[in-house]
Amino acid sequence: METIEELEQYVRTPEGSQDQTSWYKLGGLYRQSERWGDALNAYAKCMELGASNAAREATEAIKRILDYRNKDWMP
């Protein structure tokens, strides 16, 4: 499974909905597409299914991106 569509379809299946790796991959694809909310949700599901340091780190990275503010051009 290489595309967002393929992974979205897979995680809707009973087997896929419990596949931590697929949720992590889906989060990564969403992140690459700058679909931040979808990425955070996919990583949250990944973490819900088991301890995943990579998903936790990716979540923190997205939060840093979303919290970033360039003080040189934004008040």
N, C-alpha and C positions, 0 to 999 in steps of 0.2 A: 504494500500500500504506500503510494507515494504522494497522493494529492489530498487536499483538504476534503474534497468530496468523497473520496474512497474511505478515508478515516472516519468522517462523519457518519457514513453509512455503516461502517463496521461497529462503531461504538454504540450504535442504536440496537445492535443485536444483544441477546442475553450474554453471550460469551464476551463480546467486545466491550460491553458496559462495565465489565469487571477487570479489564486488561489495563493495568497501570501504565505499561509501556506505550500503548496506543494513545492514551490520554496525554502522555508527555509529548509524544511526537506531534499530536494534533495541536497542543499548545505551542510548540515550536513553529509549526507552519503558520498558525495565527499570528504569532509574534513577528515572523518575517513579513507578513502582510499588513503589519501594524493594526491588527484587529485586537487591540489591547484588552477589551472586556472579555472577548471570547477566549483569549489566551489565559487570562487570569482564571476564568471559570474552568478551563481544561486542566490547568495546573492544580487548582483546588480539588478537582475530582481525582487527579492522580495522587495527591497527598492524602485524600480521604481513604483511598484504597490501600495505603501503606506508607511507611516512612520513605520519603524521597527527598534527599538533600538537593538534588539537581532541580526539582520542581520548586522547592523553596527558594533556592538561589535565583532561579529565573523569575519568580514572582517578585522578589526584592528588586531585581534589575528593572523590571517593568515599572514598579512603583517609583524608582529613582528617575526613570525617563519621564513619567507622568508628573512628578513633582518638580522637575527641573524648571528653573526660570532663569533666563539670561538677564541679569540685573542691569546690563549695559543698555538694553533696549526696552525693558519692561519695568514699570514702576513697582 
